[in-house]
Every structure is written in structure tokens, then in C-alpha cells.
Amino acid sequence: MPAYIARRLFLMIPTLFGILLLNFVIVQFAPGGPVQQITAQVRGTTDLSTSQFAGSAGDTRGGDGEYRGARGLPPEFIAELEAQFGFDRPAHERFFKMVWDYLHLDFGESFYRDRSVTELIADKLPVSISLGLWTTLITYLVSIPLGIRKAVRDGSRFDVWTSGVVIVGYAVPGFLFAILLIVLFAGGTYLDWFPLRGIVSEDWAELSWPARIADYFWHITLPVISLVIGGFASLTMLTKNSFLEEVHKQYVVTARAKGVAERRVLYGHVFRNAMLVVIAGMPAAFISILFTGAMLIEVIFSLDGLGLLGFQSVVNRDYPVVFGTLFIFTLLGLVLNLIGDLVYVLVDPRIDFETREG
């Protein structure tokens, strides 16, 4: 196992490099770079669509070598902007400088926020981690018992009507549930039970510790429910199908023929094998919530997390923040995938990745 872990850690280096390179190349062709946006603002342009789609972030010049949207501005001003944002150097030099800085954990400064990327990520990370942890925990606490019960009572009325609920949860995106919850419970049309903005109240620091805890859960209730509803369906069906597959195997039939109690058969023999994929997939489920589901929820509920930060940075072309968050998310995802493999071994010690690879 140590050799396998060492190989996985070593493979993270080219993986990170490749992902950064691919996204860096894509960004060079993305329209509406920071230089273009600022020059358009300076010229008093209210409609940026013409200037944004005329060029790209990496090469936003026209045939005469001038930035489209910057005509009429002093060349010295354009050169100063290029130097400020680092576009006065070739693309390959900028990329390798970025990689070198990342190796030293230097993610640079935000173009527009006057703060370092590290400070911004550290400031927003607790919100996203909080949403991800509670969503993953509640999803597993709901889906595993529900999936097991559906497998045990396969074909019954309980299985049928819960399957209907699961289908609705699978078919309707989480952000639509979020909007519905806002309409029903956050002052949208009916009740005004829950707040609509932030993860804590503005006077949170002045509250007592019990009041702080209550205020925190009061704020995250609707966002977490939205994420859980959007994510429990697939896990429930995975649990059910894993149990059904194991229940019909020969060792279960043999255990029952020997007179072993049904509860012991299910939870002493079937559970470990059936839950192998489900439990070991928890790290990947957590990172998928951070990558995809949480972003829209953070935007809808105005939660100041990494999802909202990344969305605003892409819109504003704040490239240091975009690549900094990309690097952190990618590294976190690779580490959690490795942890998922280790969890496989903990759940079932018979698994040996070194032997399989050899």
C-alpha cells in the first residue's frame, strides 16, 4: 500500500500540470479579457458585447496590432494595463511563471479585489466546506437506510411510493428546489421562516454561543435541504441495487440455509459487501458537491463561498482567482480520490491495489 500511495501522489503532479495547461489554453481564446473590459469602461462603453466578442483574453488585438475597443486611447495607457495584468509577456512565459509560483504556494493577487488569492480562498472556504460536509452527511444518513429498506422490501408498496419520491428528486435539479423553498419558506410568497442571505446574521459575533449555533443552522437549513434533495436520489438507488445484487449471491443463500438470523445475514454479511462502493464513494461525493451543486445554491442564497467566488471571478475575468480556485479544487479532488481508494481497503481488507496493478 505505501508504494501505491507514493505512485498516486507522484501522478498528481502531471495531472495538475495538464489540467492547468488545458484551462490556460482555453482562457487564451476566451473573449472579454481584463484589458478589454477596462478599456471599454474608460471609453464609456455601456454595451460590452461588441468589444468582448471581437477578441480574446490572450490576444485581443485587431489586424493593426491595436486592442479592439481601445482605439482612441493612448498606447502608453494600454501598455501600462498590459504590464499590470501580466499580458506584456508571451503566453508560455506567463504559464510557466504561474506554475512556478504555484509550486511555492503563491497564487498571486486578485485583479479587482485588492487581496491575495490565498486570503480570498481561506475566507470563502469555510462556507463551502460547511455546505459540503452537512450535505454529504445528511445525504448518506437518509439514503443508506432508505436504500436498504427498499431492497429488503423490494416490490412492496413502500418500495413503489418511495421510488416515486426518488424519481422526482432525481429529475428536478437542486436549484429548482432551492427556488421553491425560497417561495414557500423564505418570504417569497407564503411564509417568512428562514433568512435569504448569508450563512450567519450580521450580529452573529455579539450572540451567545448557543444563539450562534442556532443562528448558523437557521441560515444553512434551506441551502442544505436543496442540496440533499438534489443528491439523495442516485445514492438511494445505488444502495438498493448494491443490496439486491448481494442478497441473491450464493453465500447469502447458504447463510440462510444454515439458519442464520435474517438481521445477521443482512448486517453481518451483506452490509459490508454492499456498502463497499457506497461508503468508499463518500470522498468523491463530497468533492462533487463542492464542484457542481454548491455553486448555484451559493448564488441563489447569496452565500459567500468558493462557488460564488469562482462564478464572479469567471464573469469578471479575474484570472488569478479562477486558476487559484481551479488548482485548489483539482488538488482537493485528487487527494479525496486517493482517500476513497484507502477507504475501499478499510471497508474490505481483501482489496489490494498493489497486487492488482502488478
C-alpha positions in Angstrom: 0.0 0.0 0.0 2.8 2.6 0.7 4.1 2.1 -2.8 0.6 2.5 -4.3 0.1 5.7 -2.3 3.5 7.0 -3.5 2.6 6.3 -7.1 -0.7 8.1 -6.8 0.9 11.1 -5.2 3.5 11.2 -8.0 0.8 11.0 -10.7 -0.9 14.1 -9.2 1.9 16.3 -10.5 1.4 15.7 -14.2 -2.4 15.6 -13.7 -2.4 19.0 -12.1 0.0 20.3 -14.8 -2.2 19.0 -17.6 -5.4 20.5 -16.2 -3.8 23.9 -15.6 -2.3 23.8 -19.1 -5.6 22.9 -20.8 -7.6 25.6 -19.0 -4.9 28.1 -19.6 -5.0 27.5 -23.3 -8.8 27.7 -23.3 -8.6 31.1 -21.5 -6.4 32.5 -24.2 -9.3 32.2 -26.6 -12.0 33.4 -24.2 -13.4 36.7 -25.2 -13.5 39.8 -23.0 -10.2 39.8 -21.1 -9.5 42.3 -18.2 -7.6 44.7 -20.5 -10.6 44.9 -22.9 -13.1 45.4 -20.1 -11.1 48.2 -18.6 -10.5 50.0 -21.9 -14.2 49.6 -22.7 -15.1 51.2 -19.4 -12.6 54.0 -19.9 -14.2 54.8 -23.2 -17.6 54.9 -21.6 -18.9 51.8 -23.3 -22.1 50.6 -21.7 -22.7 47.7 -24.0 -19.5 45.5 -23.9 -20.9 42.8 -26.2 -19.2 44.3 -29.3 -15.8 44.7 -27.7 -15.9 41.4 -25.8 -16.6 39.2 -28.7 -14.2 41.0 -31.0 -11.1 39.5 -29.5 -9.9 37.2 -26.8 -8.2 37.4 -23.4 -4.8 36.2 -24.6 -4.8 38.0 -28.0 -7.3 40.8 -28.2 -5.7 42.8 -30.9 -7.0 43.7 -34.3 -5.2 43.4 -37.6 -3.4 46.7 -36.9 -2.0 45.4 -33.6 -4.3 47.6 -31.6 -6.8 46.3 -29.0 -10.3 46.4 -30.4 -12.3 48.6 -28.1 -9.2 50.5 -27.2 -9.0 52.7 -30.3 -8.6 56.4 -29.3 -6.8 55.6 -26.0 -3.1 56.5 -25.6 -0.8 53.5 -26.4 1.1 54.2 -23.1 -2.1 53.6 -21.2 -2.7 50.2 -23.0 0.9 49.2 -22.3 0.5 50.1 -18.7 -2.6 47.9 -18.4 -0.8 45.0 -20.2 2.1 45.3 -17.7 -0.3 45.5 -14.8 -2.1 42.3 -15.7 1.0 40.5 -17.0 -0.1 40.4 -20.6 3.1 42.2 -21.7 4.8 38.8 -21.8 4.2 35.8 -24.1 1.6 33.3 -23.1 4.1 30.4 -22.4 6.1 32.6 -20.1 3.0 33.6 -18.1 2.0 29.9 -17.8 5.3 28.7 -16.6 5.6 31.6 -14.1 2.2 30.7 -12.8 3.2 27.0 -12.4 6.4 28.1 -10.6 4.5 30.4 -8.3 2.0 27.6 -7.5 4.8 25.2 -6.6 5.7 27.8 -3.9 2.0 28.2 -2.9 2.0 31.7 -4.3 -1.4 32.2 -6.1 -0.9 35.9 -6.8 -3.2 38.8 -6.2 -6.8 39.3 -7.4 -7.1 41.7 -10.3 -10.0 43.6 -8.8 -10.3 42.8 -5.0 -7.0 44.2 -3.8 -6.4 40.9 -1.8 -4.3 37.9 -2.3 -5.9 34.8 -3.8 -4.9 32.8 -0.8 -6.7 35.2 1.5 -9.8 35.1 -0.6 -9.9 31.3 -0.7 -9.2 31.0 3.0 -12.1 33.5 3.6 -14.6 31.7 1.4 -13.6 28.0 2.0 -15.4 27.5 5.4 -18.7 28.3 3.8 -18.3 25.7 1.0 -16.8 23.1 3.4 -19.7 23.6 5.7 -22.3 23.1 3.0 -20.4 20.1 1.6 -20.0 18.3 4.9 -23.5 18.7 6.1 -25.0 17.8 2.7 -22.8 14.7 2.4 -23.5 13.6 6.0 -27.3 14.1 5.7 -27.5 12.5 2.3 -25.7 9.4 3.5 -27.8 9.2 6.7 -31.0 9.4 4.6 -30.0 7.4 1.5 -28.3 4.3 3.1 -31.2 3.3 5.4 -33.8 4.2 2.7 -31.9 2.2 0.1 -31.5 -0.8 2.4 -35.2 -0.8 3.3 -36.2 -0.5 -0.3 -34.0 -3.5 -1.1 -35.4 -5.6 1.8 -39.0 -4.7 0.8 -38.4 -4.8 -3.0 -41.7 -4.7 -4.9 -43.8 -3.7 -1.9 -46.0 -0.6 -1.7 -43.2 1.2 0.3 -40.8 0.5 -2.5 -43.2 1.8 -5.1 -44.1 5.1 -3.5 -40.6 5.8 -2.3 -39.4 5.2 -5.9 -41.7 7.9 -7.0 -40.2 10.3 -4.5 -36.7 9.3 -5.6 -37.6 9.8 -9.3 -38.8 13.3 -8.5 -35.6 14.1 -6.6 -33.5 12.7 -9.5 -35.4 14.5 -12.2 -35.7 18.0 -10.7 -32.5 20.0 -10.3 -31.5 21.1 -6.8 -31.6 24.8 -7.8 -35.3 24.5 -8.7 -36.0 23.0 -5.2 -34.0 26.0 -3.8 -36.3 28.4 -5.6 -39.3 26.5 -4.4 -38.1 26.6 -0.8 -37.5 30.3 -1.1 -41.0 30.9 -2.4 -42.5 28.8 0.4 -40.4 29.5 3.4 -38.1 32.5 2.9 -40.6 35.3 2.3 -41.0 34.7 -1.4 -44.8 34.4 -1.4 -46.0 32.5 1.7 -44.0 32.0 4.9 -41.0 34.0 6.1 -39.4 31.5 8.4 -35.8 31.4 7.1 -33.3 34.1 6.0 -32.4 34.5 2.4 -28.8 35.8 2.6 -25.6 34.8 4.3 -24.6 31.8 6.4 -24.9 33.8 9.7 -26.6 37.0 10.8 -24.8 40.3 10.8 -24.8 40.4 14.7 -23.6 36.9 14.9 -20.4 37.9 16.8 -22.4 39.5 19.5 -24.6 36.5 20.2 -24.0 33.8 22.9 -22.6 30.5 21.8 -26.0 28.7 21.9 -27.5 31.5 19.9 -24.6 31.4 17.4 -25.1 27.7 16.8 -28.9 28.2 16.4 -28.3 31.1 14.0 -25.9 29.1 11.9 -28.3 26.2 11.5 -31.1 28.6 10.8 -29.2 30.1 7.9 -28.0 26.8 6.3 -31.2 24.8 6.6 -32.7 25.7 3.2 -29.4 25.5 1.2 -28.6 22.1 2.7 -32.1 20.8 2.1 -31.8 21.9 -1.5 -28.5 20.1 -2.0 -29.7 16.9 -0.2 -32.9 16.7 -2.3 -30.8 17.0 -5.4 -28.3 14.4 -4.4 -30.0 11.7 -2.3 -31.9 10.0 -5.2 -28.9 8.5 -7.0 -27.3 7.3 -3.8 -30.5 5.7 -2.6 -30.8 3.7 -5.8 -27.1 2.8 -5.7 -27.6 1.4 -2.2 -30.7 -0.5 -3.1 -29.2 -2.1 -6.2 -26.0 -3.0 -4.3 -28.0 -4.8 -1.6 -30.2 -6.6 -4.2 -27.1 -7.8 -6.0 -25.5 -9.2 -2.8 -28.8 -10.7 -1.4 -29.1 -13.1 -4.4 -25.5 -14.3 -4.2 -24.7 -17.9 -3.1 -23.1 -17.0 0.3 -26.3 -15.4 1.4 -28.4 -18.4 0.3 -26.0 -20.6 2.2 -26.2 -18.5 5.4 -30.0 -18.6 5.3 -30.0 -22.3 4.7 -27.8 -22.7 7.8 -30.5 -21.0 9.9 -28.6 -17.7 10.4 -30.9 -14.9 11.6 -32.1 -12.6 8.8 -30.8 -9.5 10.6 -27.4 -11.0 11.0 -27.4 -12.1 7.3 -28.2 -8.5 6.2 -26.0 -6.6 8.5 -23.3 -9.1 9.3 -22.7 -10.4 5.8 -24.4 -8.4 3.1 -23.8 -4.9 4.5 -20.0 -4.9 4.2 -20.0 -6.1 0.6 -23.0 -4.0 -0.5 -21.7 -0.8 1.1 -18.2 -1.1 -0.4 -19.0 1.2 -3.4 -21.4 3.4 -1.4 -19.1 4.2 1.6 -15.9 4.4 -0.4 -17.5 6.9 -2.7 -18.1 9.4 0.1 -15.0 11.5 -0.6 -15.9 11.7 -4.3 -19.5 12.6 -3.4 -18.2 15.4 -1.2 -16.0 16.9 -3.8 -18.7 16.7 -6.5 -21.0 18.8 -4.2 -18.2 21.4 -3.9 -17.5 21.3 -7.7 -21.0 21.4 -9.1 -24.1 21.5 -6.9 -23.0 24.1 -4.3 -22.2 26.9 -6.8 -25.8 27.5 -7.9 -27.0 27.2 -4.4 -24.5 29.7 -3.2 -25.6 32.1 -5.9 -29.3 31.7 -5.1 -28.9 32.0 -1.4 -26.1 34.7 -1.6 -23.7 32.5 0.4 -20.2 33.9 0.2 -18.4 30.6 -0.6 -16.0 29.3 -3.2 -18.7 28.6 -5.7 -19.9 32.2 -5.7 -16.3 33.5 -5.7 -15.5 31.3 -8.7 -18.6 32.4 -10.6 -17.9 36.1 -10.1 -14.2 35.6 -11.0 -15.1 34.0 -14.3 -17.6 36.7 -15.1 -15.1 39.4 -14.2 -12.1 37.6 -15.9 -10.2 37.6 -12.6 -7.8 35.0 -13.8 -5.6 34.7 -10.7 -8.7 33.8 -8.6 -10.0 31.5 -11.4 -6.8 29.5 -11.7 -6.2 29.6 -7.9 -9.6 28.0 -7.1 -9.1 25.6 -10.0 -5.8 24.5 -8.6 -7.2 24.1 -5.1 -10.3 22.2 -6.3 -8.3 19.9 -8.5 -5.8 19.1 -5.8 -8.5 18.5 -3.3 -10.3 16.2 -5.7 -7.2 14.2 -6.4 -6.5 13.8 -2.7 -10.0 12.8 -1.9 -10.0 10.2 -4.8 -6.9 8.7 -3.1 -8.7 8.7 0.2 -11.6 6.9 -1.5 -9.2 4.1 -2.5 -7.9 3.8 1.0 -11.5 3.7 2.3 -12.1 0.7 -0.1 -9.3 -1.1 1.7 -10.6 -0.2 5.2 -14.1 -1.4 4.3 -12.8 -4.6 2.6 -9.2 -5.6 3.5 -9.2 -8.2 0.8 -8.7 -5.4 -1.8 -5.1 -4.9 -2.6 -4.4 -2.2 -5.2 -0.7 -3.0 -5.4 -1.4 -6.6 -6.4 -4.0 -5.5 -8.9 -1.6 -3.1 -10.6 1.2 -5.5 -10.5 
